[in-house]
Amino acid sequence: MQIRQGAKGAAETASNTALVAVEDVLDTVRSSLEDSKAAEIVTINIQGKSALGDYMVVASGRSHRHVGAITDHLLRDLKDNGHGTPRVEGLPHCDWVLVDTGDIVIHVFRPEVRDFYGLEKMWQMPDSRDVH
């Protein structure tokens, strides 16, 4: 007698597999940022809060050159670990570089620019449904 996995079970398995893949990319991102000596690395879970992805990672570089080097290292590590080539914005100026892997959005800022925008503070605010 063969036991078949129902549609719900198959969906759960696919969801768990996707979660493992996202966690693997997130581990690569964190490791790369740490290796590049990025400062103040913050990971924000945005699952269910935005269609942008599952996680947002915010980090700082000391200067334009450091932001560019962090980004170059991150792109190389993602590719070398089989995570493809993400979309990148802001690389020519290196004040604020956005790297979008699809499930994870990484922001690498110069400190002054990060302070000005306060991006992680906006995303870490409690959900209005959570406030009683």
DSSP file (Angstrom, degrees, kcal/mol; ACC not computed):
  #  RESIDUE AA STRUCTURE BP1 BP2  ACC     N-H-->O    O-->H-N    N-H-->O    O-->H-N    TCO  KAPPA ALPHA  PHI   PSI    X-CA   Y-CA   Z-CA
    1    1 A M              0   0    0      0, 0.0     2,-0.5     0, 0.0     0, 0.0   0.000 360.0 360.0 360.0 129.6    0.0    0.0    0.0
    2    2 A Q        -     0   0    0      2,-0.0     2,-0.6     0, 0.0     0, 0.0  -0.830 360.0-147.1-100.8 132.4    1.4    3.4   -1.0
    3    3 A I        -     0   0    0     -2,-0.5     2,-0.4     2,-0.0     0, 0.0  -0.872  15.5-153.8 -99.4 121.6    0.8    6.4    1.1
    4    4 A R        -     0   0    0     -2,-0.6     2,-0.4     1,-0.0    -2,-0.0  -0.749  16.4-120.9 -97.7 141.6    0.5    9.6   -0.9
    5    5 A Q        -     0   0    0     -2,-0.4     5,-0.0     1,-0.1    -1,-0.0  -0.662  33.2-126.2 -79.2 129.4    1.3   13.0    0.5
    6    6 A G     >  -     0   0    0     -2,-0.4     4,-2.3     1,-0.1     5,-0.2  -0.121  25.9 -99.3 -69.5 171.2   -1.7   15.3    0.3
    7    7 A A  H  > S+     0   0    0      1,-0.2     4,-2.3     2,-0.2     5,-0.2   0.871 124.5  53.0 -60.3 -38.6   -1.6   18.7   -1.3
    8    8 A K  H  > S+     0   0    0      1,-0.2     4,-2.3     2,-0.2    -1,-0.2   0.924 109.6  48.0 -64.6 -43.4   -1.3   20.4    2.1
    9    9 A G  H  > S+     0   0    0      2,-0.2     4,-2.2     1,-0.2    -2,-0.2   0.880 111.4  50.4 -63.8 -39.4    1.7   18.2    2.9
   10   10 A A  H  X S+     0   0    0     -4,-2.3     4,-2.4     2,-0.2    -1,-0.2   0.891 110.1  50.3 -65.8 -40.0    3.4   18.9   -0.4
   11   11 A A  H  X S+     0   0    0     -4,-2.3     4,-2.5     2,-0.2    -2,-0.2   0.905 110.3  50.0 -65.3 -40.7    2.8   22.7    0.1
   12   12 A E  H  X S+     0   0    0     -4,-2.3     4,-2.8     2,-0.2    -2,-0.2   0.918 110.6  49.6 -62.9 -43.3    4.4   22.5    3.5
   13   13 A T  H  X S+     0   0    0     -4,-2.2     4,-2.4     2,-0.2    -2,-0.2   0.924 112.4  47.3 -61.7 -45.1    7.4   20.6    2.1
   14   14 A A  H  X S+     0   0    0     -4,-2.4     4,-2.3     2,-0.2    -1,-0.2   0.897 112.8  49.9 -63.0 -40.3    7.9   23.2   -0.6
   15   15 A S  H  X S+     0   0    0     -4,-2.5     4,-2.3     2,-0.2    -2,-0.2   0.913 111.2  48.0 -64.8 -43.4    7.5   26.0    1.9
   16   16 A N  H  X S+     0   0    0     -4,-2.8     4,-2.2     2,-0.2    -2,-0.2   0.889 111.3  51.0 -64.7 -39.0   10.1   24.4    4.2
   17   17 A T  H  X S+     0   0    0     -4,-2.4     4,-2.1     2,-0.2    -2,-0.2   0.913 111.0  48.1 -63.4 -43.3   12.5   23.9    1.3
   18   18 A A  H  X S+     0   0    0     -4,-2.3     4,-2.5     1,-0.2    -2,-0.2   0.895 110.2  52.4 -63.8 -40.0   12.1   27.6    0.3
   19   19 A L  H  X S+     0   0    0     -4,-2.3     4,-2.6     1,-0.2    -2,-0.2   0.903 108.4  50.0 -63.5 -41.6   12.7   28.7    3.9
   20   20 A V  H  X S+     0   0    0     -4,-2.2     4,-2.1     2,-0.2    -1,-0.2   0.911 110.9  50.1 -62.2 -42.1   15.9   26.6    4.0
   21   21 A A  H  X S+     0   0    0     -4,-2.1     4,-2.1     2,-0.2    -2,-0.2   0.911 111.6  47.8 -63.1 -42.8   17.1   28.2    0.8
   22   22 A V  H  X S+     0   0    0     -4,-2.5     4,-2.7     1,-0.2    -2,-0.2   0.914 111.3  50.6 -64.3 -42.5   16.3   31.7    2.1
   23   23 A E  H  X S+     0   0    0     -4,-2.6     4,-2.3     1,-0.2    -1,-0.2   0.861 108.6  52.9 -63.7 -35.3   18.1   31.0    5.3
   24   24 A D  H  X S+     0   0    0     -4,-2.1     4,-2.0     2,-0.2    -1,-0.2   0.917 110.9  45.8 -65.7 -43.9   21.1   29.7    3.3
   25   25 A V  H  X S+     0   0    0     -4,-2.1     4,-2.6     2,-0.2    -2,-0.2   0.920 111.9  52.4 -63.8 -43.1   21.2   33.0    1.3
   26   26 A L  H  X S+     0   0    0     -4,-2.7     4,-2.7     1,-0.2     5,-0.2   0.895 108.0  50.9 -60.7 -41.3   20.8   35.0    4.6
   27   27 A D  H  X S+     0   0    0     -4,-2.3     4,-2.5     2,-0.2    -1,-0.2   0.906 110.6  49.4 -61.8 -41.7   23.8   33.1    6.1
   28   28 A T  H  X S+     0   0    0     -4,-2.0     4,-2.5     2,-0.2    -2,-0.2   0.918 111.8  49.0 -62.9 -43.5   25.9   33.9    3.0
   29   29 A V  H  X S+     0   0    0     -4,-2.6     4,-2.5     2,-0.2     5,-0.2   0.951 113.4  45.2 -61.6 -51.0   24.9   37.6    3.3
   30   30 A R  H  X S+     0   0    0     -4,-2.7     4,-2.5     1,-0.2     5,-0.2   0.922 114.3  48.8 -60.2 -45.4   25.7   37.9    7.0
   31   31 A S  H  X S+     0   0    0     -4,-2.5     4,-2.7    -5,-0.2    -1,-0.2   0.913 112.1  48.6 -61.6 -43.9   29.0   36.0    6.6
   32   32 A S  H  X S+     0   0    0     -4,-2.5     4,-1.8     2,-0.2    -1,-0.2   0.918 111.8  48.8 -63.5 -44.2   30.1   38.2    3.7
   33   33 A L  H  <>S+     0   0    0     -4,-2.5     5,-2.7     1,-0.2    -1,-0.2   0.907 113.0  47.7 -63.4 -41.5   29.2   41.4    5.4
   34   34 A E  H ><5S+     0   0    0     -4,-2.5     3,-1.5    -5,-0.2    -2,-0.2   0.918 110.4  51.7 -64.9 -43.3   31.1   40.3    8.5
   35   35 A D  H 3<5S+     0   0    0     -4,-2.7    -1,-0.2     1,-0.3    -2,-0.2   0.829 108.6  52.1 -61.2 -32.0   34.1   39.3    6.5
   36   36 A S  T 3<5S-     0   0    0     -4,-1.8    -1,-0.3    -5,-0.2    -2,-0.2   0.392 115.9-116.8 -85.9   3.6   34.1   42.7    4.8
   37   37 A K  T < 5 +     0   0    0     -3,-1.5    -3,-0.2     1,-0.2    -2,-0.1   0.829  49.4 174.6  63.3  34.3   34.1   44.4    8.2
   38   38 A A      < -     0   0    0     -5,-2.7     3,-0.3    -6,-0.2     2,-0.3  -0.432  24.0-129.8 -65.4 147.7   30.7   46.0    7.6
   39   39 A A  E    S+A   60   0A   0     21,-3.0    21,-2.3     1,-0.2    -1,-0.1  -0.690  71.4   8.4-103.5 154.8   29.4   47.9   10.7
   40   40 A E  E    S-     0   0A   0     -2,-0.3     2,-0.5     1,-0.2    -1,-0.2   0.887  73.3-165.6  47.7  57.8   26.1   47.7   12.6
   41   41 A I  E     -     0   0A   0     -3,-0.3     2,-0.4    18,-0.1    18,-0.2  -0.631   8.0-176.1 -77.5 122.3   24.6   44.8   10.7
   42   42 A V  E     -A   58   0A   0     16,-2.9    16,-2.8    -2,-0.5     2,-0.5  -0.982  12.8-158.7-124.0 129.5   20.9   44.5   11.3
   43   43 A T  E     -A   57   0A   0     -2,-0.4     2,-0.5    14,-0.2    14,-0.2  -0.934   9.8-168.1-108.5 129.0   18.6   41.8   10.0
   44   44 A I  E     -A   56   0A   0     12,-3.4    12,-2.5    -2,-0.5     2,-0.7  -0.970  17.3-139.1-121.0 124.4   14.9   42.5    9.9
   45   45 A N  E     +A   55   0A   0     -2,-0.5    10,-0.2    10,-0.2     9,-0.1  -0.729  26.4 170.7 -81.1 116.5   12.3   39.9    9.3
   46   46 A I    >>  +     0   0    0      8,-2.1     3,-1.8    -2,-0.7     4,-1.5   0.141  23.5 140.4-113.7  18.0    9.7   41.4    6.9
   47   47 A Q  T 34 S+     0   0    0      7,-0.8     7,-0.1     1,-0.3     4,-0.1  -0.436  80.5   7.5 -61.7 128.8    7.8   38.2    6.2
   48   48 A G  T 34 S+     0   0    0      2,-0.4    -1,-0.3     5,-0.2     3,-0.1   0.322 119.7  77.2  80.6  -9.3    4.1   39.1    6.0
   49   49 A K  T <4 S+     0   0    0     -3,-1.8     2,-0.3     1,-0.3    -2,-0.2   0.677 103.6  11.9-100.4 -24.1    4.9   42.8    6.3
   50   50 A S    ><  -     0   0    0     -4,-1.5     3,-0.6     3,-0.3    -2,-0.4  -0.997  54.3-136.9-154.7 150.3    5.9   43.4    2.7
   51   51 A A  T 3  S+     0   0    0     -2,-0.3     3,-0.1     1,-0.2    -4,-0.1   0.408  89.3  91.7 -85.4   1.6    6.0   41.7   -0.7
   52   52 A L  T 3  S-     0   0    0      1,-0.2     2,-0.3    -6,-0.1    -1,-0.2   0.806 103.5 -72.5 -65.5 -30.0    9.6   43.0   -1.1
   53   53 A G    <   -     0   0    0     -3,-0.6    -3,-0.3    -7,-0.2    -5,-0.2  -0.985  46.6 -77.5 164.1-164.8   11.0   39.8    0.3
   54   54 A D  S    S+     0   0    0     49,-3.3    -8,-2.1    -2,-0.3    -7,-0.8   0.749 103.7  22.1 -99.4 -31.6   11.4   37.8    3.5
   55   55 A Y  E     -Ab  45 104A   0     48,-1.9    50,-2.2   -10,-0.2     2,-0.4  -0.969  55.5-156.1-138.9 152.6   14.3   39.7    5.1
   56   56 A M  E     -Ab  44 105A   0    -12,-2.5   -12,-3.4    -2,-0.3     2,-0.5  -0.997  12.6-163.8-124.2 133.3   16.0   43.1    5.0
   57   57 A V  E     -Ab  43 106A   0     48,-2.6    50,-3.1    -2,-0.4     2,-0.4  -0.976   3.7-168.9-119.8 130.7   19.6   43.5    6.0
   58   58 A V  E     +Ab  42 107A   0    -16,-2.8   -16,-2.9    -2,-0.5     2,-0.3  -0.966  14.9 159.7-121.3 133.6   21.1   46.9    6.7
   59   59 A A  E     - b   0 108A   0     48,-2.4    50,-2.6    -2,-0.4     2,-0.4  -0.945  26.0-132.0-146.7 165.3   24.8   47.5    7.2
   60   60 A S  E     -Ab  39 109A   0    -21,-2.3   -21,-3.0    -2,-0.3     2,-0.3  -0.925   6.4-158.5-124.1 148.5   27.3   50.4    7.1
   61   61 A G        -     0   0    0     48,-2.9   -23,-0.1    -2,-0.4     6,-0.1  -0.859  26.9-123.7-115.5 158.0   30.6   51.0    5.4
   62   62 A R  S    S-     0   0    0     -2,-0.3     2,-0.3    48,-0.2    48,-0.1   0.776  84.9  -4.0 -73.6 -27.2   33.1   53.6    6.6
   63   63 A S  S  > S-     0   0    0      1,-0.1     4,-2.7    46,-0.1     5,-0.2  -0.897  83.0 -85.1-154.0 175.3   33.4   55.4    3.3
   64   64 A H  H  > S+     0   0    0     -2,-0.3     4,-2.3     1,-0.2     5,-0.2   0.934 128.1  49.3 -54.8 -46.6   32.4   55.4   -0.4
   65   65 A R  H  > S+     0   0    0      1,-0.2     4,-2.4     2,-0.2    -1,-0.2   0.893 110.7  48.9 -62.9 -41.3   35.2   53.0   -1.1
   66   66 A H  H  > S+     0   0    0      2,-0.2     4,-2.8     1,-0.2     5,-0.2   0.909 109.6  51.8 -67.1 -41.7   34.3   50.7    1.8
   67   67 A V  H  X S+     0   0    0     -4,-2.7     4,-2.2    27,-0.2    -2,-0.2   0.921 112.1  47.4 -59.0 -44.1   30.7   50.6    0.7
   68   68 A G  H  X S+     0   0    0     -4,-2.3     4,-2.6    -5,-0.2    -2,-0.2   0.904 112.6  48.3 -63.3 -42.5   31.7   49.6   -2.8
   69   69 A A  H  X S+     0   0    0     -4,-2.4     4,-2.4     2,-0.2    -2,-0.2   0.894 110.4  51.2 -66.7 -40.5   34.2   47.0   -1.5
   70   70 A I  H  X S+     0   0    0     -4,-2.8     4,-2.4     2,-0.2    -1,-0.2   0.931 113.0  46.5 -59.5 -46.0   31.5   45.4    0.8
   71   71 A T  H  X S+     0   0    0     -4,-2.2     4,-2.7    -5,-0.2     5,-0.2   0.924 111.6  49.6 -65.0 -45.8   29.1   45.3   -2.1
   72   72 A D  H  X S+     0   0    0     -4,-2.6     4,-2.1     1,-0.2    -1,-0.2   0.918 113.1  47.6 -59.0 -44.1   31.6   43.7   -4.5
   73   73 A H  H  X S+     0   0    0     -4,-2.4     4,-2.5     2,-0.2    -1,-0.2   0.906 111.9  50.5 -63.4 -42.7   32.5   41.1   -2.0
   74   74 A L  H  X S+     0   0    0     -4,-2.4     4,-2.6     2,-0.2    -2,-0.2   0.922 110.3  48.9 -62.0 -45.5   28.9   40.4   -1.3
   75   75 A L  H  X S+     0   0    0     -4,-2.7     4,-2.1     1,-0.2    -1,-0.2   0.900 112.7  48.2 -62.3 -41.2   28.1   39.9   -5.0
   76   76 A R  H  X S+     0   0    0     -4,-2.1     4,-2.9    -5,-0.2    -2,-0.2   0.913 112.2  48.8 -65.4 -43.7   31.0   37.6   -5.4
   77   77 A D  H  X S+     0   0    0     -4,-2.5     4,-1.7     2,-0.2    -2,-0.2   0.898 110.5  50.7 -64.9 -40.9   30.1   35.5   -2.4
   78   78 A L  H  <>S+     0   0    0     -4,-2.6     5,-2.9     2,-0.2     6,-0.3   0.933 114.7  43.6 -61.7 -45.5   26.5   35.2   -3.5
   79   79 A K  H ><5S+     0   0    0     -4,-2.1     3,-1.7     4,-0.2     5,-0.3   0.930 112.5  51.8 -65.4 -45.7   27.6   34.0   -7.0
   80   80 A D  H 3<5S+     0   0    0     -4,-2.9    -1,-0.2     1,-0.3    -2,-0.2   0.784 108.9  51.8 -62.8 -27.7   30.3   31.7   -5.6
   81   81 A N  T 3<5S-     0   0    0     -4,-1.7    -1,-0.3    -5,-0.2    -2,-0.2   0.273 121.6-105.7 -94.1  10.9   27.7   30.0   -3.3
   82   82 A G  T < 5S+     0   0    0     -3,-1.7    -3,-0.2    -5,-0.1    -2,-0.1   0.729  83.7 125.1  78.6  22.8   25.3   29.4   -6.1
   83   83 A H      < -     0   0    0     -5,-2.9    -4,-0.2     1,-0.3    -5,-0.1   0.262  65.7-127.4 -99.4  11.5   22.8   32.1   -5.3
   84   84 A G        -     0   0    0     -6,-0.3    -1,-0.3    -5,-0.3    -3,-0.1  -0.222  37.6 -52.6  80.8-168.4   22.9   33.8   -8.7
   85   85 A T        -     0   0    0     -3,-0.1    -1,-0.1    -6,-0.1   -10,-0.1  -0.933  56.8-151.5-114.2 108.9   23.4   37.4   -9.6
   86   86 A P        -     0   0    0      0, 0.0     2,-0.2     0, 0.0    15,-0.2  -0.232  25.5 -95.2 -75.9 166.6   21.2   39.9   -7.7
   87   87 A R  E     -C  100   0A   0     13,-2.0    13,-2.8     2,-0.0     2,-0.4  -0.600  42.4-160.5 -78.0 143.2   20.0   43.2   -8.9
   88   88 A V  E     -C   99   0A   0     -2,-0.2     2,-0.4    11,-0.2    11,-0.2  -0.986  12.2-178.7-131.9 137.1   22.1   46.2   -7.7
   89   89 A E  E     +C   98   0A   0      9,-2.3     9,-2.5    -2,-0.4    -2,-0.0  -0.989  64.6  23.9-132.0 143.2   21.3   49.9   -7.5
   90   90 A G  S >> S+     0   0    0     -2,-0.4     4,-2.3     7,-0.2     3,-0.5   0.479  72.1 129.1  90.2   3.7   23.5   52.8   -6.3
   91   91 A L  T 34  +     0   0    0      1,-0.2     6,-0.1     2,-0.2   -20,-0.1   0.863  65.5  59.6 -64.2 -37.7   26.9   51.2   -6.9
   92   92 A P  T 34 S+     0   0    0      0, 0.0    -1,-0.2     0, 0.0     5,-0.1   0.871 117.7  30.7 -59.9 -34.4   28.4   54.1   -8.9
   93   93 A H  T <4 S-     0   0    0     -3,-0.5    -2,-0.2     3,-0.1   -25,-0.1   0.801  86.3-155.8 -95.2 -31.4   27.9   56.6   -6.0
   94   94 A C     <  +     0   0    0     -4,-2.3   -27,-0.2     2,-0.2     3,-0.2   0.771  61.0 111.8  59.7  30.7   28.3   54.2   -3.1
   95   95 A D  S    S+     0   0    0     -5,-0.4    15,-2.1     1,-0.3     2,-0.3   0.814  96.1   2.2 -87.2 -43.7   26.4   56.3   -0.6
   96   96 A W  E    S- D   0 109A   0     -6,-0.3     2,-0.5    13,-0.2    -1,-0.3  -0.920  74.1-170.9-146.2 112.6   23.6   53.8   -0.4
   97   97 A V  E     - D   0 108A   0     11,-2.9    11,-2.8    -2,-0.3     2,-0.5  -0.928   6.0-159.3-111.3 130.5   23.8   50.5   -2.4
   98   98 A L  E     -CD  89 107A   0     -9,-2.5    -9,-2.3    -2,-0.5     2,-0.5  -0.927   5.1-170.6-109.7 129.5   20.8   48.2   -2.6
   99   99 A V  E     -CD  88 106A   0      7,-3.0     7,-3.4    -2,-0.5     2,-0.6  -0.985   4.8-165.8-120.6 121.4   21.3   44.6   -3.4
  100  100 A D  E     +CD  87 105A   0    -13,-2.8   -13,-2.0    -2,-0.5     5,-0.2  -0.918  17.1 173.2-115.2 110.3   18.1   42.6   -4.2
  101  101 A T        -     0   0    0      3,-2.8     2,-0.2    -2,-0.6     4,-0.1   0.521  56.9-108.3 -88.3  -6.4   18.4   38.8   -4.2
  102  102 A G  S    S+     0   0    0      2,-0.5     3,-0.1   -50,-0.1    -1,-0.0  -0.401 113.8  38.5 107.7 -53.6   14.6   38.4   -4.5
  103  103 A D  S    S+     0   0    0      1,-0.2   -49,-3.3   -50,-0.2   -48,-1.9   0.646 120.5  44.2 -99.4 -21.4   14.0   37.1   -1.0
  104  104 A I  E     -b   55   0A   0    -51,-0.2    -3,-2.8   -50,-0.2     2,-0.5  -0.988  64.1-159.4-130.5 132.5   16.5   39.3    0.8
  105  105 A V  E     -bD  56 100A   0    -50,-2.2   -48,-2.6    -2,-0.4     2,-0.5  -0.957  13.0-163.0-111.7 123.0   17.1   43.0    0.3
  106  106 A I  E     -bD  57  99A   0     -7,-3.4    -7,-3.0    -2,-0.5     2,-0.5  -0.906   4.0-166.2-110.2 130.2   20.4   44.3    1.5
  107  107 A H  E     -bD  58  98A   0    -50,-3.1   -48,-2.4    -2,-0.5     2,-0.5  -0.970   1.7-171.0-115.3 124.8   21.2   48.0    2.1
  108  108 A V  E     +bD  59  97A   0    -11,-2.8   -11,-2.9    -2,-0.5     2,-0.3  -0.972  17.5 178.3-117.7 118.5   24.8   49.1    2.5
  109  109 A F  E     -bD  60  96A   0    -50,-2.6   -48,-2.9    -2,-0.5   -13,-0.2  -0.750  36.8-116.8-116.0 157.1   25.1   52.7    3.6
  110  110 A R     >  -     0   0    0    -15,-2.1     4,-2.3    -2,-0.3     3,-0.4  -0.726  47.8-109.6 -77.6 148.7   27.7   55.3    4.5
  111  111 A P  H  > S+     0   0    0      0, 0.0     4,-2.5     0, 0.0     5,-0.2   0.854 115.6  50.4 -54.5 -42.2   27.0   56.1    8.2
  112  112 A E  H  > S+     0   0    0      1,-0.2     4,-2.0     2,-0.2     5,-0.1   0.892 112.4  47.2 -65.0 -38.5   25.7   59.6    7.6
  113  113 A V  H  > S+     0   0    0     -3,-0.4     4,-2.2     2,-0.2     5,-0.2   0.895 111.3  51.1 -70.0 -40.4   23.3   58.5    4.9
  114  114 A R  H  X S+     0   0    0     -4,-2.3     4,-2.5     1,-0.2     5,-0.4   0.923 110.9  48.4 -62.2 -44.7   22.1   55.6    7.1
  115  115 A D  H  < S+     0   0    0     -4,-2.5    -1,-0.2    -5,-0.2    -2,-0.2   0.895 110.1  53.0 -61.9 -40.2   21.4   58.0   10.0
  116  116 A F  H  < S+     0   0    0     -4,-2.0    -2,-0.2    -5,-0.2    -1,-0.2   0.928 117.3  34.8 -62.7 -47.4   19.6   60.4    7.7
  117  117 A Y  H  < S-     0   0    0     -4,-2.2    -2,-0.2    -5,-0.1    -1,-0.2   0.803  81.8-159.6 -82.6 -30.0   17.1   57.8    6.3
  118  118 A G     X  +     0   0    0     -4,-2.5     4,-1.5    -5,-0.2     3,-0.3   0.871  24.9 166.2  54.0  40.9   16.7   55.7    9.4
  119  119 A L  H  >  +     0   0    0     -5,-0.4     4,-1.7     1,-0.2     3,-0.2   0.889  67.4  49.2 -58.0 -47.2   15.5   52.8    7.3
  120  120 A E  H  > S+     0   0    0      1,-0.2     4,-1.7     2,-0.2    -1,-0.2   0.833 106.6  56.9 -68.1 -29.2   15.7   50.1    9.9
  121  121 A K  H  4 S+     0   0    0     -3,-0.3     4,-0.4     1,-0.2    -1,-0.2   0.894 106.5  50.5 -65.3 -38.1   13.8   52.1   12.4
  122  122 A M  H >< S+     0   0    0     -4,-1.5     3,-0.6     1,-0.2    -2,-0.2   0.906 114.6  42.5 -65.8 -41.7   10.9   52.5   10.0
  123  123 A W  H 3< S+     0   0    0     -4,-1.7    -1,-0.2     1,-0.2    -2,-0.2   0.699 110.5  56.1 -80.8 -19.3   10.8   48.7    9.4
  124  124 A Q  T 3< S+     0   0    0     -4,-1.7    -1,-0.2    -5,-0.2    -2,-0.2   0.464  79.1 116.7 -91.5  -0.6   11.2   47.7   13.0
  125  125 A M  S <  S-     0   0    0     -3,-0.6     3,-0.1    -4,-0.4    -3,-0.0  -0.366  79.6 -94.8 -63.6 146.5    8.3   49.7   14.2
  126  126 A P        -     0   0    0      0, 0.0     2,-0.1     0, 0.0    -1,-0.1  -0.322  42.4-104.0 -63.8 145.5    5.5   47.5   15.7
  127  127 A D    >>  -     0   0    0      1,-0.1     3,-2.1    -3,-0.1     4,-0.7  -0.454  25.5-124.0 -66.6 139.5    2.7   46.5   13.3
  128  128 A S  T 34 S+     0   0    0      1,-0.3     3,-0.5     2,-0.2    -1,-0.1   0.782 113.1  59.8 -59.4 -25.9   -0.4   48.6   13.9
  129  129 A R  T 34 S+     0   0    0      1,-0.2    -1,-0.3     3,-0.0    -2,-0.0   0.719 100.5  56.7 -72.6 -19.6   -2.3   45.3   14.4
  130  130 A D  T <4 S+     0   0    0     -3,-2.1     2,-0.4     2,-0.0    -1,-0.2   0.662  89.1  87.4 -84.6 -16.8    0.1   44.5   17.3
  131  131 A V     <        0   0    0     -4,-0.7     0, 0.0    -3,-0.5     0, 0.0  -0.696 360.0 360.0 -88.2 131.1   -0.7   47.6   19.2
  132  132 A H              0   0    0     -2,-0.4    -1,-0.1     0, 0.0    -3,-0.0   0.421 360.0 360.0-103.2 360.0   -3.7   47.3   21.6
